[in-house]
Amino acid sequence: MARKTKTEEKFNYGESIRRLRQSGPQRLYLIWGPEDYLAEQYLAELRRLCVGDEADDFSYRKLNERDFSAIALAEAIDSVPFLSERSMVEVRGVDLNKLSEAEEVIKAISDIPDYCTVAFLCEPSFEPDKRLKLYKSFAKAGVEIHVTAQLSDALIKWIVKRFAAQGKSIELNAAQRLITVSGDIMSGLIPEINKIAAYAKGDKVTIEDVNTVAHHIPEAVVFDMTESMARGEYNAAMSLLGELLDDKNNEPIMILAVLGNQMRQLYAASVAIQSGQGKDYLMKTCSLKHDFVASKLMTSARRFSPAQLRRAVELCAETDYAMKSSRTEPRELLKECVMRIAAGETNE
């Protein structure tokens, strides 16, 4: 029986590789999730165990979205390995939720020879529809690898190693700041690490280096904006909002969605404080991956009253409705929402 990874658990790359090497390749794998860097690393190790480092076209077959079909999959599975004990079929980028040949694919993956491994690698944005018969067939017959973003300790260790490979060390607060401003997906962090390592003077990377060079994702700018609100720094908050709106890639309704999520997290932090709960409760409630983010949320929440945060959540919802139902310019609606939150509006 193939060992399956529970999708609700955080992906432990080291443990998953250890199990893979210990048990050997299984017949069928479904690899999905946002952490595409680790997905590629896992697939590379699986391929090495199946067909070695120099696989030939007889033992190693690749199918992608353009050339995939149930017939092509069945033919690749039926191909007998040549000068190799095993064969491998790698399928990339196929949306399993929308397959027109689902029944035929189910038949193909239900009859994989002992010597063959079939691995489906999905796009980072893909999430399987677990109601579908096809997914249930994968769950029954194969190994599901849900590749999630890594938790703080593992991610920071990886960041330290990436900088060390370029002859740099990085301070803990700088590594945490990098995760905050650029996200926690490794493939997105790699170019940022390269830029920062090239920019940093001397051997140590500081938080100032990160702030100066790293790309700031919208979520990070909104996080900084709400922290400015919490400190009563109105001009700084509006300046950050202007920075978001100046980027043509950021639609006002998207910025509002991020802001709404941030205010809900702050309200949850306030509830946790009022009820005597700690940051562990907040991390569980809001599905946060990084404890230092939870700590910052708790600090910022203490600078608002519960009534202010409750009203902030309401304002975001009201503004969302207004953007979708009124003729008022979305940018102006967003600005008004931020100003009212920054002013500490309540319903009391």
Wavefront OBJ file of the C-alpha trace (Angstrom):
o trace
v 0.000 0.000 0.000
v 1.427 3.380 -0.993
v 1.915 5.814 1.832
v -0.146 8.984 1.392
v 0.573 12.495 2.567
v -2.351 14.231 4.280
v -3.058 17.455 2.475
v -3.867 19.347 5.679
v -0.373 18.725 7.055
v 2.508 21.074 6.323
v 4.905 19.582 3.814
v 8.146 18.415 5.407
v 10.565 18.132 2.505
v 13.348 16.355 4.390
v 11.008 13.752 5.850
v 9.286 13.212 2.487
v 12.617 12.604 0.743
v 13.684 10.241 3.530
v 10.483 8.214 3.113
v 10.876 8.202 -0.664
v 14.427 6.830 -0.466
v 13.456 4.332 2.202
v 10.373 2.891 0.490
v 11.481 3.418 -3.103
v 9.375 4.776 -5.972
v 5.679 3.881 -5.965
v 3.506 3.511 -9.044
v 1.594 6.789 -8.957
v 2.183 10.308 -7.600
v 0.072 13.457 -7.542
v 2.313 16.437 -6.765
v 0.560 19.768 -6.257
v 0.747 22.946 -4.219
v 2.196 26.463 -4.318
v 5.805 25.627 -3.406
v 6.960 24.814 -6.945
v 10.684 24.891 -6.088
v 10.353 21.994 -3.645
v 7.943 20.224 -6.002
v 10.659 20.272 -8.664
v 13.258 19.071 -6.165
v 11.032 16.182 -5.089
v 10.294 15.228 -8.689
v 14.015 15.313 -9.557
v 14.804 12.911 -6.709
v 11.945 10.638 -7.756
v 13.232 10.646 -11.335
v 16.772 9.864 -10.175
v 15.559 6.887 -8.152
v 13.485 5.594 -11.065
v 15.755 6.010 -14.079
v 19.041 7.481 -12.886
v 20.695 10.744 -13.851
v 20.905 10.017 -17.579
v 17.497 8.680 -18.538
v 16.860 7.602 -22.125
v 13.716 8.139 -24.187
v 12.664 4.524 -23.697
v 12.635 4.590 -19.896
v 11.627 8.210 -19.324
v 8.577 9.728 -21.035
v 7.306 13.306 -20.633
v 3.810 14.563 -21.404
v 2.554 18.124 -21.033
v -0.750 19.898 -21.432
v -0.366 20.205 -25.202
v 0.345 16.569 -26.013
v -1.484 14.859 -23.155
v -4.318 12.444 -23.836
v -5.554 9.258 -22.239
v -4.162 7.270 -25.181
v -0.730 8.959 -24.936
v -0.683 8.258 -21.189
v -1.609 4.592 -21.652
v 1.037 4.137 -24.360
v 3.715 5.750 -22.184
v 2.764 3.512 -19.247
v 2.891 0.402 -21.427
v 6.382 1.190 -22.745
v 8.845 -1.393 -21.439
v 12.058 0.063 -19.939
v 15.215 -0.418 -21.980
v 18.586 -0.888 -20.224
v 16.851 0.109 -16.982
v 14.923 -1.718 -14.262
v 12.209 0.933 -14.109
v 10.416 3.388 -16.350
v 8.930 6.762 -15.484
v 6.148 8.846 -17.010
v 6.145 12.524 -16.058
v 2.982 14.542 -16.720
v 3.189 18.336 -16.330
v 0.646 21.115 -16.203
v -2.500 19.088 -16.866
v -5.607 20.436 -15.127
v -7.053 17.271 -13.636
v -10.243 19.081 -12.642
v -11.171 19.701 -16.283
v -10.177 16.499 -18.058
v -12.693 15.393 -20.676
v -11.182 11.891 -20.659
v -11.342 11.349 -16.916
v -12.734 7.800 -17.154
v -10.018 6.746 -19.586
v -7.314 8.293 -17.379
v -8.734 6.469 -14.348
v -8.464 3.222 -16.281
v -4.839 3.967 -17.251
v -3.651 4.845 -13.737
v -5.454 1.834 -12.284
v -3.302 -0.564 -14.282
v 0.286 0.687 -13.888
v 2.922 -2.100 -14.054
v 5.167 -2.704 -11.039
v 8.193 -1.407 -12.937
v 6.588 1.940 -13.884
v 6.142 5.193 -11.968
v 3.705 7.857 -13.156
v 4.072 11.347 -11.644
v 1.609 14.169 -12.266
v 3.146 17.572 -11.475
v 0.459 20.268 -11.350
v 0.735 24.028 -11.752
v 1.365 25.953 -8.485
v -2.130 27.479 -8.609
v -3.858 24.114 -9.043
v -5.936 22.617 -6.246
v -7.637 19.255 -6.819
v -11.403 18.985 -6.625
v -11.675 16.192 -4.082
v -15.270 15.488 -5.044
v -14.223 14.143 -8.434
v -13.911 10.455 -9.157
v -10.517 11.091 -10.771
v -9.094 12.585 -7.586
v -10.499 9.727 -5.524
v -8.745 7.302 -7.888
v -5.439 9.109 -7.317
v -5.989 9.097 -3.560
v -6.731 5.382 -3.594
v -3.975 4.222 -5.924
v -1.162 6.688 -5.388
v 0.873 8.997 -3.201
v -0.364 12.559 -2.828
v 2.335 15.164 -2.246
v 0.880 18.528 -1.248
v 3.847 20.887 -1.437
v 3.075 23.799 0.878
v 5.186 26.793 1.810
v 7.643 25.921 4.554
v 7.330 26.927 8.193
v 9.571 29.639 9.639
v 12.448 27.552 10.978
v 12.911 25.480 7.823
v 12.541 28.486 5.536
v 14.983 30.658 7.474
v 17.578 27.849 7.493
v 17.190 27.589 3.727
v 17.574 31.364 3.302
v 20.730 31.314 5.441
v 22.181 28.532 3.268
v 21.364 30.385 0.034
v 23.159 33.493 1.283
v 26.077 31.418 2.613
v 26.547 29.934 -0.858
v 27.199 33.504 -2.032
v 29.596 34.276 0.787
v 27.101 36.229 2.883
v 25.524 35.830 6.296
v 22.126 37.287 7.147
v 20.730 38.557 10.419
v 17.649 36.779 11.784
v 15.488 39.907 11.649
v 16.605 40.489 8.055
v 15.636 36.922 7.069
v 12.241 37.392 8.715
v 11.810 40.714 6.941
v 12.636 39.095 3.597
v 9.872 36.541 4.135
v 7.481 39.332 5.123
v 8.150 41.576 2.122
v 8.776 39.011 -0.626
v 6.632 36.072 0.462
v 7.458 32.541 1.575
v 7.595 30.738 -1.779
v 11.160 29.645 -2.482
v 11.070 30.162 -6.244
v 10.100 33.785 -5.585
v 12.757 34.245 -2.915
v 15.678 32.969 -5.011
v 15.950 36.038 -7.306
v 15.486 38.341 -4.308
v 18.308 36.594 -2.446
v 20.552 36.935 -5.499
v 19.797 40.676 -5.781
v 20.335 41.333 -2.097
v 23.587 39.326 -1.966
v 24.942 41.327 -4.912
v 23.877 44.632 -3.331
v 24.925 44.113 0.294
v 28.193 45.706 1.327
v 30.429 43.496 3.400
v 29.712 39.946 4.527
v 26.484 40.510 6.484
v 23.037 41.193 5.034
v 21.007 43.616 7.132
v 17.334 44.494 7.344
v 18.158 47.772 5.567
v 19.553 45.807 2.616
v 16.330 43.809 2.404
v 14.118 46.899 2.599
v 16.144 48.649 -0.092
v 16.480 45.878 -2.674
v 13.821 43.202 -2.181
v 10.599 43.291 -4.152
v 7.683 44.135 -1.863
v 4.581 42.080 -2.623
v 1.230 43.881 -2.119
v 0.524 41.857 1.024
v 3.744 43.188 2.545
v 2.958 46.810 1.688
v -0.543 46.458 3.188
v 1.020 44.885 6.296
v 3.347 47.883 6.642
v 0.420 50.239 5.996
v -1.669 48.761 8.821
v 1.352 48.884 11.137
v 1.669 52.600 10.309
v -2.020 53.037 11.146
v -1.491 51.248 14.452
v 1.335 53.638 15.330
v -0.801 56.637 14.380
v 1.433 57.472 11.408
v -1.324 58.659 9.077
v 0.939 60.210 6.412
v 3.083 57.080 6.201
v -0.005 54.899 5.789
v -1.393 57.061 2.975
v 2.025 57.151 1.298
v 2.103 53.335 1.250
v -1.418 53.266 -0.173
v -0.271 55.639 -2.912
v 2.645 53.309 -3.637
v 0.224 50.419 -4.090
v -2.089 52.410 -6.350
v 0.807 53.694 -8.483
v 1.592 50.108 -9.474
v -0.638 49.376 -12.471
v -0.566 45.672 -11.614
v -2.558 46.375 -8.446
v -6.291 46.774 -8.939
v -8.096 48.628 -6.104
v -10.408 45.674 -5.462
v -7.374 43.392 -5.070
v -5.750 45.825 -2.631
v -9.020 45.982 -0.702
v -9.163 42.186 -0.503
v -5.654 42.113 0.991
v -6.535 44.932 3.388
v -9.725 43.150 4.440
v -7.809 39.978 5.192
v -5.254 41.951 7.198
v -7.949 43.673 9.257
v -9.643 40.339 9.952
v -6.347 38.963 11.211
v -5.856 42.013 13.420
v -9.380 41.624 14.776
v -8.679 37.942 15.472
v -5.502 39.007 17.290
v -7.555 41.466 19.356
v -10.050 38.740 20.244
v -7.158 36.474 21.253
v -5.762 39.197 23.519
v -9.128 39.994 25.080
v -9.789 36.312 25.805
v -6.341 35.684 27.238
v -5.167 33.556 24.316
v -1.639 33.704 22.903
v -0.177 33.813 19.433
v -0.523 30.025 19.041
v -4.285 30.496 19.093
v -3.977 33.280 16.508
v -1.781 31.156 14.239
v -4.294 28.327 14.337
v -7.319 30.584 13.853
v -5.832 32.489 10.904
v -3.758 29.598 9.458
v -0.546 31.607 9.866
v 2.710 29.833 9.048
v 5.187 32.152 10.742
v 5.229 32.946 14.451
v 7.016 36.273 13.966
v 4.093 37.439 11.797
v 1.682 36.441 14.566
v 3.787 38.386 17.085
v 3.631 41.520 14.928
v -0.129 41.169 14.537
v -0.541 40.903 18.316
v 1.597 44.022 18.812
v -0.355 46.040 16.221
v -3.733 44.823 17.517
v -2.959 46.207 20.965
v -2.739 49.705 19.453
v -6.344 49.511 18.197
v -9.455 49.120 20.297
v -11.618 46.048 19.612
v -14.366 48.411 18.408
v -12.002 50.048 15.899
v -10.935 46.706 14.451
v -14.498 45.414 14.308
v -15.509 48.551 12.404
v -12.459 48.228 10.123
v -13.603 44.765 9.069
v -17.086 46.172 8.407
v -15.675 49.075 6.386
v -13.746 46.700 4.147
v -16.894 44.656 3.512
v -18.966 47.780 2.832
v -16.322 49.135 0.461
v -16.175 45.842 -1.402
v -19.932 46.004 -1.945
v -19.695 49.636 -3.068
v -16.952 48.833 -5.576
v -19.119 46.137 -7.126
v -22.432 47.991 -7.081
v -21.820 51.743 -7.397
v -20.370 53.979 -10.093
v -17.925 55.652 -7.738
v -14.282 55.359 -8.758
v -12.792 52.302 -6.930
v -9.586 54.180 -6.123
v -11.569 56.854 -4.283
v -13.600 54.258 -2.404
v -10.401 52.528 -1.301
v -8.813 55.794 -0.166
v -11.902 56.679 1.846
v -11.905 53.239 3.471
v -8.256 53.546 4.509
v -8.766 57.083 5.831
v -11.725 56.007 7.961
v -9.792 53.054 9.377
v -6.772 55.264 10.070
v -9.036 57.782 11.809
v -10.140 55.043 14.212
v -13.813 55.043 13.265
v -16.143 52.957 15.433
v -19.885 52.327 15.665
v -19.930 53.299 19.343
l 1 2 3 4 5 6 7 8 9 10 11 12 13 14 15 16 17 18 19 20 21 22 23 24 25 26 27 28 29 30 31 32 33 34 35 36 37 38 39 40 41 42 43 44 45 46 47 48 49 50 51 52 53 54 55 56 57 58 59 60 61 62 63 64 65 66 67 68 69 70 71 72 73 74 75 76 77 78 79 80 81 82 83 84 85 86 87 88 89 90 91 92 93 94 95 96 97 98 99 100 101 102 103 104 105 106 107 108 109 110 111 112 113 114 115 116 117 118 119 120 121 122 123 124 125 126 127 128 129 130 131 132 133 134 135 136 137 138 139 140 141 142 143 144 145 146 147 148 149 150 151 152 153 154 155 156 157 158 159 160 161 162 163 164 165 166 167 168 169 170 171 172 173 174 175 176 177 178 179 180 181 182 183 184 185 186 187 188 189 190 191 192 193 194 195 196 197 198 199 200 201 202 203 204 205 206 207 208 209 210 211 212 213 214 215 216 217 218 219 220 221 222 223 224 225 226 227 228 229 230 231 232 233 234 235 236 237 238 239 240 241 242 243 244 245 246 247 248 249 250 251 252 253 254 255 256 257 258 259 260 261 262 263 264 265 266 267 268 269 270 271 272 273 274 275 276 277 278 279 280 281 282 283 284 285 286 287 288 289 290 291 292 293 294 295 296 297 298 299 300 301 302 303 304 305 306 307 308 309 310 311 312 313 314 315 316 317 318 319 320 321 322 323 324 325 326 327 328 329 330 331 332 333 334 335 336 337 338 339 340 341 342 343 344 345 346 347 348
